[in-house]
Amino acid sequence: MSSELLGLLFVFFARVIDVSMGTFRIILISRGYVHIAPFLGFFEILVWITALGHVLNNLNGAVSYVAYAGGFATGNYVGMKLEALISIGYQSIRIITSEKITVLPLSLREEGFGITTVAARGMKGEVQLIYTTIAKSKVKKLLEIVETLEPKAFVTIEDVRSFKSGFVLKSGFLQNFGRSSIGKK
């Protein structure tokens, strides 16, 4: 393999690494993990300076720029996939069901989810609102239960930056480590 090709591959993969770290760092900051983000930022910039320095010292025309930009685009994708794989943070879920008699709340509680239910009136009559805040890693399990028991339920999901009190099961290393600066607000 030629040294020019090795240089292009180096630039591409260095950008994938630094942009993935940057994307992940921004996601951590937006979710309140302020103690982890500076460490990622330090290494992100080290990798970025190295890649940029290589491009500037070896200006090989458009091919270098394409490798640099391609690494950036790929790094964004990899960073988002990394966050989805790790499933950090919490999400607030609202479930609206129009079923008159539903076993959904009981089933969710039996599975360990802390929920709050509210009787309400919707456009077409009586509905039941079910609220919960859970670790992102548990969302798939909750949605499977909802789909099985109430397939026509309306479900909304939002990211939660912080919370205070209540019944929320913590899970995972990042949930406990990175939030120490804000705790449960």
C-alpha positions, -999 to +999 in steps of 0.1 A: +000+000+000+014+034-009+022+060+017-003+084+001-031+059+004-021+051+040-022+089+047-057+092+032-070+062+053-054+078+084-072+111+078-105+093+071-104+072+102-090+099+124-120+121+114-144+092+121-130+088+156-129+125+165-163+134+150-179+103+167-164+114+200-177+150+193-212+138+185-213+116+215-199+144+237-227+168+226-253+141+233-238+137+268-239+174+275-275+177+263-284+149+288-266+164+317-235+142+318-211+171+324-183+152+340-177+129+311-179+154+283-146+173+290-126+141+289-141+132+255-135+167+243-098+165+252-092+133+232-115+145+204-094+176+198-061+156+200-073+134+172-087+163+152-054+183+154-035+152+143-058+146+113-059+183+103-021+185+107-017+156+084-040+171+057-022+205+059+012+190+057+003+166+029-019+186+006-027+161-020-055+180-037-091+171-037-086+135-026-073+146+009-103+169+013-127+141+003-111+118+028-114+145+055-150+153+047-159+116+043-145+109+077-165+138+091-198+125+077-191+089+087-181+101+122-215+118+127-233+085+117-210+064+140-215+088+169-252+086+167-251+048+164-228+046+194-252+066+215-281+044+204-261+013+212-251+025+247-286+038+254-277+065+280-301+088+297-338+087+306-369+091+286-404+103+295-431+083+280-468+091+276-493+064+266-528+073+257-553+044+254-589+046+247-596+011+260-623+012+288-608-016+308-571-022+303-545-045+319-517-023+306-510-003+339-510-035+359-487-053+335-463-024+334-462-022+372-456-060+374-426-055+350-412-030+374-421+003+357-432+031+379-462+046+362-488+072+369-523+069+354-548+097+349-584+094+336-590+120+309-614+129+281-601+129+245-617+139+213-636+106+210-644+100+247-628+087+278-591+079+276-565+068+301-531+086+303-501+066+315-469+085+324-435+071+332-398+081+331-374+052+325-339+045+315-335+046+278-323+010+278-357-001+291-378+017+265-379-012+240-392-035+267-419-011+276-430-005+240-432-043+234-456-046+263-477-016+251-478-031+215-489-065+228-516-052+251-527-020+235-516-019+199-537+012+191-523+032+220-509+066+212-473+069+225-450+098+228-413+097+239-391+126+250-356+128+263-352+138+299-322+159+310-329+156+347-355+146+372-363+150+409-376+123+433-402+098+422-399+062+413-372+059+386-350+029+383-314+038+376-294+015+354-259+015+339-226+030+346-230+062+328-264+069+344-246+070+378-212+084+369-218+113+346-248+128+364-230+135+397-228+172+390-265+177+386-278+147+405-316+142+403-328+177+398 
